[in-house]
Amino acid sequence: MDSQIHKIHQQLVNKEITCTQLVNDKLGLLKQNTHNTVNSLLDTLALDLAKKVDQKIANGETIGLLEGIPFGIKDVYMVQGTITTASSNLLKNYKSAYTATAIQKLLDAGAIPLVKENCDSFGHGSSSENTIFGAVKNAINPELVAGGSSGGSAVNVAKDYTVFSIGGDTGGSVRQPAGYNTIYGLKPTYGRISRYGLMAYASSTDCVGPIAKSIEDIRIVLNTISGKDVKDQTTYASAEIEQSSILNIEHIKTIGYFKNFVESDAIAPEIKAAFLNTIEKIKAKGIAVKALDFFESNTLVSTYYTLAMAETASNLSRLDGINYGERVEAENLKETYSVTRSENLSEETKRRIVGGNQVLSQGFSDEIYLKGLALRDEISKNFENDFNEVDIILSPVTPNTPPKIGDSLKDPHAMYLSDAYTVGFSLGQLPTLTVPQGTATGLQISAAKNNDELVLKFANFLKDTL
């Protein structure tokens, strides 16, 4: 099975390369890259850890599978003693006081962090252009966006600057950039991985997600960072996914797809044609395919952004320049709050905070916010019914190919609509994986809650089929 992690592990064990050499090579690529993927390098930390791995190997000690493997971290995760900016002006000098649970688990496994990666500020965006470090450029065509908000993480993996990266997915922020850069990106079942130490955007859909070039590497990282965490009460204990178990698809008998996704006027003809061609190839393998009814894309996008903006308005209220962030002094405390936030937050972040405060305000919350909560419940119920009929739901990742850099910033509404095919699975809290086959921006594989293993199984089947 394809796996950079297995390959590098064997090279280290066989002493074909040293960990210090490997880390230096990757750091060199990151320093030279012109895709704006780097917010800050963790070079001193990385090289110190690499020396320890080399010493273990020299002493004849056994190293773990992830020990010495270089990885990247989206710049919304706390790593103690490092700058964590969220690609924002407000936090450009903020130093983490602790380490996120998911990152700590990787450090405990011996993986080596190389870089804090560029992203949309606070995760607010679908193109990784909303950042003080400059727009992230697509790995395949640098004139196009990388996708967002985990654009830097996806490009670093696609360009082999990191072996894998840890992104964050709220409404598609791992899956969409993975599709734009033709790699794998997983949004696991909500609660499988602790969110402790991930800067909160929309707490009810925020997920920690691995990005890699192979299904096996996704599996390895997922197993490492999953599990119950007393610091995050939404987490639960989950069984490890074995390599052998994802090679057998006997239990997958029926897949479904949403008719309105492919019949929409918004979908590009080439993506529609490629998706329908994929469906025919799956049928030819003896798997039944069922067309399903679902909510219209506009309803999904409206529901998601209503709830996400409300939650981000609440979550970001702590960024006032007093407890956190770069303070701008004014005549009085109230003015200091106002000026600090207006001058240091991006236009997109301010747009989402204003929108969130609006839907939570008296006179609007019953009409808008509570209606959004009710629709989310209906969406979840729809998924439960669908998974009584099918094992897997397959869909395009995006309705269109990546836009040119600059176009999304001119039209925020179009940027929101680029999430039309990802946000529904976030609202349903379902495990969903982007795979780099089937359409120009890949395919999404979704299963019922806690069925992350089934998603990886079907991904293996598609890899061999398409």
C-alpha positions in Angstrom: 0.0 0.0 0.0 1.3 3.5 -0.9 2.6 5.3 2.1 5.3 8.0 2.5 5.3 7.3 6.3 6.2 3.6 5.8 8.8 4.4 3.2 10.6 7.1 5.2 10.4 4.9 8.4 12.2 2.1 6.6 14.8 4.5 5.2 15.5 5.7 8.7 15.7 2.2 10.2 18.0 1.0 7.4 20.2 4.1 7.9 19.7 5.1 4.2 19.1 8.6 5.5 19.4 10.5 8.8 16.5 12.2 10.4 18.6 15.4 10.5 19.2 15.2 6.8 15.5 14.6 6.1 14.4 17.5 8.3 17.0 19.9 6.8 15.9 18.9 3.2 12.2 19.7 4.1 13.1 22.9 5.8 15.1 23.9 2.7 12.1 23.4 0.5 9.8 25.3 2.8 12.3 28.3 3.0 12.5 28.4 -0.9 8.8 27.9 -1.6 7.0 30.6 -3.5 3.5 29.4 -2.7 3.1 31.5 0.5 2.5 28.4 2.6 4.7 29.3 5.6 3.7 31.5 8.5 6.6 30.5 10.7 9.2 27.7 10.7 9.8 25.6 13.7 13.4 24.8 12.6 15.1 24.9 16.0 12.6 22.6 17.5 12.5 20.3 14.5 16.3 19.9 14.3 16.6 19.2 18.1 14.0 16.5 17.8 15.7 15.1 14.7 19.0 14.7 16.5 17.3 12.7 19.3 15.8 10.3 16.7 19.2 9.9 15.0 20.8 9.2 18.4 18.2 6.5 19.1 18.8 4.8 15.8 22.6 5.0 16.4 22.1 3.3 19.8 20.2 0.5 18.1 16.9 1.4 19.8 13.6 0.7 18.1 11.8 3.8 16.7 8.0 4.1 16.2 6.3 4.4 12.8 5.8 8.2 13.1 9.1 8.8 14.9 11.2 11.3 12.8 8.4 11.9 10.2 8.1 15.7 9.4 4.7 17.3 9.4 3.0 20.7 9.1 0.5 22.4 11.4 -2.2 24.8 10.3 -1.6 28.1 12.1 -4.7 27.8 14.3 -3.2 25.1 16.7 -1.4 25.9 19.9 2.2 24.6 20.2 3.7 25.7 23.5 6.3 28.4 23.1 5.6 29.1 19.4 3.8 32.0 17.7 0.2 31.1 16.8 -1.2 33.8 14.6 -4.3 32.4 12.9 -3.0 34.4 10.0 -4.4 37.5 11.6 -3.0 40.9 12.5 -4.6 40.7 15.9 -2.5 37.7 16.9 0.6 38.2 14.9 2.8 38.1 18.1 0.7 35.7 20.2 2.8 33.0 21.8 1.1 29.7 22.7 1.0 28.9 26.4 0.2 25.2 25.8 0.0 22.5 23.1 -3.1 21.2 21.4 -4.1 17.7 22.3 -3.9 16.4 18.7 -0.4 17.9 18.2 0.8 16.6 21.5 -0.2 13.1 20.5 1.9 13.4 17.4 4.8 14.8 19.4 4.5 11.9 21.8 4.6 9.5 18.8 7.9 11.2 17.7 6.6 13.1 14.7 8.5 16.3 14.0 6.7 19.6 13.4 8.3 21.8 10.8 6.0 24.7 10.1 3.0 26.7 11.1 1.0 26.9 7.9 -0.7 29.8 6.2 -4.5 29.7 6.2 -7.6 32.0 6.0 -7.6 34.2 9.1 -9.4 32.3 11.9 -10.6 29.8 9.3 -12.8 32.5 7.7 -12.6 31.8 4.0 -12.7 29.2 1.2 -9.6 30.3 -0.7 -6.7 31.0 1.8 -6.6 34.6 0.6 -7.9 36.1 3.8 -4.5 36.2 5.4 -1.8 38.8 6.4 0.9 36.5 4.9 -0.4 36.8 1.3 -2.7 34.4 -0.7 -1.6 30.8 -0.7 -1.0 29.7 -4.3 -2.4 26.4 -5.7 0.2 23.6 -5.9 -0.7 22.8 -9.5 -1.3 26.2 -11.0 0.0 29.2 -8.8 -2.4 31.6 -10.6 -5.3 29.8 -8.9 -6.3 29.7 -5.2 -5.2 26.9 -3.0 -8.6 26.5 -1.4 -9.5 27.3 2.2 -9.2 27.6 4.9 -6.4 25.0 5.2 -4.7 26.0 1.9 -1.1 26.2 3.2 -1.5 22.7 4.8 -2.8 21.2 1.5 -0.1 22.8 -0.7 2.7 21.8 1.6 1.6 18.1 1.3 1.0 18.3 -2.4 4.5 19.8 -3.0 6.1 17.3 -0.7 7.3 20.1 1.7 5.7 18.0 4.5 4.8 14.3 4.7 1.4 15.1 6.2 -0.2 18.2 7.7 -2.9 18.8 10.3 -5.6 21.0 9.0 -8.9 22.1 10.6 -12.3 21.5 8.9 -15.4 23.5 10.0 -17.4 23.5 6.8 -15.0 22.0 4.3 -11.7 23.6 5.2 -9.7 20.4 4.8 -11.7 18.7 2.1 -12.0 21.6 -0.3 -8.2 22.5 -0.5 -7.4 18.8 -0.6 -9.6 18.6 -3.7 -8.1 21.8 -5.3 -4.6 20.3 -4.9 -5.5 16.7 -5.7 -4.6 15.0 -2.4 -6.4 13.3 0.4 -8.1 15.3 3.2 -10.3 13.8 6.0 -12.9 15.4 8.2 -13.5 12.7 10.8 -16.6 12.1 12.7 -17.2 15.1 15.0 -15.7 14.2 18.4 -13.3 11.5 17.3 -10.4 13.9 17.7 -10.0 16.4 20.5 -10.5 20.1 19.6 -8.5 21.2 22.7 -5.9 23.7 21.5 -7.6 24.4 18.2 -8.7 28.1 17.9 -12.5 27.9 17.9 -14.4 29.1 14.8 -17.8 27.2 15.0 -17.5 24.8 17.9 -20.4 22.6 16.8 -18.7 21.6 13.5 -14.9 22.3 14.1 -12.9 19.1 13.4 -9.2 18.3 13.4 -8.3 16.7 10.1 -5.2 15.0 8.5 -4.1 15.8 5.0 -1.8 13.4 3.2 -0.9 11.9 -0.2 -2.2 8.4 0.6 -5.1 6.6 2.4 -2.6 4.7 4.5 -1.0 7.8 5.8 -4.4 9.3 6.6 -5.2 6.1 8.6 -1.9 6.2 10.5 -2.3 9.8 11.5 -6.0 9.4 12.3 -5.3 6.5 14.7 -2.6 8.5 16.4 -4.6 11.6 17.2 -8.0 10.0 17.9 -9.4 9.3 21.3 -11.3 10.6 24.3 -9.8 13.8 26.0 -10.9 15.1 29.4 -10.2 18.6 28.0 -12.9 18.2 25.3 -16.2 16.8 26.5 -17.4 16.2 23.0 -14.8 13.5 22.4 -15.3 9.7 22.6 -13.1 6.6 22.6 -12.7 5.0 19.2 -11.2 1.7 18.1 -8.1 1.7 15.9 -8.6 1.2 12.2 -6.4 -1.7 11.1 -4.7 -1.7 7.7 -6.1 -5.1 6.8 -9.7 -3.9 7.5 -9.7 -1.1 4.9 -8.6 -3.5 2.1 -11.9 -5.4 2.2 -15.1 -3.8 0.8 -17.4 -6.8 0.9 -19.8 -5.0 3.3 -20.3 -2.1 0.9 -23.3 -3.0 -1.3 -25.0 0.3 -2.1 -23.9 3.8 -2.5 -26.0 6.9 -2.9 -25.6 10.4 -4.4 -27.7 13.5 -4.1 -29.6 14.3 -7.3 -29.8 18.0 -6.6 -26.0 18.3 -6.4 -25.6 17.1 -10.0 -28.7 18.6 -11.4 -27.9 22.1 -10.0 -27.3 25.0 -12.4 -24.3 25.9 -10.3 -22.2 22.8 -11.2 -19.7 23.1 -14.0 -20.5 20.8 -16.9 -17.1 19.1 -16.8 -17.4 18.2 -13.1 -21.0 16.9 -13.6 -19.9 14.8 -16.6 -16.9 13.4 -14.7 -19.0 12.6 -11.6 -21.7 10.8 -13.6 -19.0 8.8 -15.4 -17.6 7.7 -12.0 -21.1 6.5 -11.0 -21.2 4.3 -14.1 -17.8 2.8 -13.4 -18.9 2.0 -9.8 -22.1 0.3 -11.2 -19.9 -1.7 -13.5 -18.1 -3.2 -10.5 -21.5 -4.6 -9.2 -22.2 -2.0 -6.6 -25.8 -0.7 -6.6 -26.2 3.1 -6.9 -29.2 5.0 -5.6 -30.2 8.6 -6.3 -31.2 10.4 -3.1 -33.1 13.5 -2.3 -31.5 16.2 -0.2 -31.8 19.8 0.8 -31.0 22.4 -1.9 -27.5 23.8 -1.9 -28.7 27.3 -1.0 -30.5 25.9 2.1 -27.3 24.1 3.2 -25.1 27.1 2.8 -27.6 29.5 4.5 -28.0 27.1 7.4 -24.3 26.5 7.9 -23.3 30.2 7.7 -26.2 31.3 10.0 -24.9 28.9 12.7 -21.2 29.3 12.0 -21.4 33.1 12.1 -23.3 33.0 15.3 -20.7 30.8 16.9 -17.8 32.7 15.6 -19.2 36.0 16.9 -19.4 34.4 20.4 -16.0 32.6 20.2 -14.1 35.7 19.0 -15.6 38.0 21.5 -12.5 37.1 23.7 -10.2 38.8 21.2 -10.4 42.3 22.6 -6.8 43.4 22.9 -7.0 43.0 26.7 -6.8 39.3 27.3 -5.5 38.4 23.8 -4.2 40.3 20.8 -2.5 43.5 19.8 -4.2 46.4 21.7 -4.8 49.7 20.1 -5.2 52.4 22.8 -8.1 54.8 22.6 -9.7 57.4 24.8 -11.6 55.0 26.9 -12.1 51.2 27.4 -15.1 50.9 25.1 -13.2 52.8 22.3 -10.1 50.7 22.9 -12.2 47.5 22.3 -13.7 49.0 19.2 -10.6 50.3 17.6 -8.5 47.2 18.4 -11.0 44.9 16.7 -11.8 47.2 13.7 -8.1 47.8 12.9 -6.8 44.3 13.5 -9.5 42.0 12.2 -9.9 41.3 8.5 -12.9 42.4 6.5 -14.1 38.8 6.2 -13.8 38.2 9.9 -15.6 41.4 10.7 -18.3 40.4 8.2 -18.9 37.1 10.0 -18.9 38.7 13.5 -21.4 41.3 12.4 -23.6 38.6 10.8 -23.3 36.4 13.8 -24.3 39.2 16.2 -27.2 40.0 14.0 -28.7 36.5 14.0 -28.3 36.2 17.8 -29.8 39.6 18.5 -33.2 40.1 20.1 -35.9 40.1 17.4 -33.8 38.1 15.0 -32.7 35.0 17.0 -36.1 33.3 16.9 -36.6 34.0 13.2 -33.1 33.1 12.0 -30.9 31.4 14.5 -33.5 29.0 16.0 -34.7 28.2 12.5 -31.1 27.3 11.6 -30.9 24.9 14.5 -34.1 23.3 13.5 -32.9 22.9 9.9 -29.6 21.3 11.2 -31.7 18.7 13.0 -33.7 18.0 9.9 -30.4 17.6 7.9 -29.1 15.1 10.5 -32.4 13.2 10.4 -32.2 13.1 6.6 -28.7 11.6 6.8 -29.9 8.9 9.3 -32.7 7.9 6.9 -30.3 7.8 3.9 -27.8 5.6 5.7 -30.6 3.1 6.3 -30.7 2.7 2.5 -27.1 3.1 1.4 -23.6 2.4 2.9 -21.8 5.4 1.4 -22.8 8.7 0.0 -20.6 10.0 -2.9 -20.5 13.6 -4.1 -18.3 16.1 -5.9 -16.2 18.2 -3.5 -16.9 21.5 -5.2 -19.3 22.6 -8.0 -16.5 24.4 -9.8 -12.7 24.3 -10.4 -10.5 26.7 -8.4 -11.0 30.4 -9.2 -8.1 32.7 -10.0 -6.5 34.5 -7.0 -8.4 37.7 -6.3 -11.7 36.6 -7.8 -13.1 35.3 -4.5 -12.3 38.4 -2.6 -14.4 40.5 -5.0 -17.4 38.2 -4.5 -17.8 36.8 -0.9 -21.2 35.3 -1.9 -19.6 33.2 -4.6 -16.9 32.1 -2.1 -19.7 30.9 0.3 -21.4 29.0 -2.5 -18.1 27.2 -3.2 -18.8 25.3 0.1 -22.2 24.1 -1.2 -21.2 20.5 -1.3 -19.2 20.3 1.9 -21.2 22.1 4.6 -24.0 19.6 4.7 -21.7 16.8 5.9 -20.3 19.2 8.5 -23.8 20.0 9.8 -24.4 16.2 10.0 -21.1 15.7 11.8 -20.3 12.9 9.5 -16.9 11.4 8.5 -16.1 12.6 5.0 -12.9 12.1 3.0 -11.8 13.9 -0.2 -10.0 11.6 -2.6 -8.1 12.9 -5.7 -10.0 10.9 -8.3 -13.3 11.2 -10.1 -13.5 14.9 -11.0 -11.0 17.8 -11.5 -11.4 18.6 -7.7 -11.9 15.0 -6.5 -14.7 13.2 -4.8 -16.2 13.2 -1.3 -16.9 9.9 0.4 -19.2 10.1 3.4 -20.6 7.5 5.8 -22.7 7.4 8.9 -21.4 8.8 12.2 -18.4 6.8 13.7 -18.0 4.9 10.4 -14.6 6.5 9.5 -13.3 3.0 8.7 -15.9 2.5 6.0 -14.9 5.8 4.4 -11.3 4.7 4.1 -12.4 1.3 2.7 -14.3 2.9 -0.1 -11.5 5.2 -0.8 -9.2 2.2 -1.4 -11.8 0.7 -3.7 -12.0 4.0 -5.8 -8.2 4.2 -6.0 -8.2 0.8 -7.7 -11.3 1.5 -9.8 -10.9 5.0 -11.3 
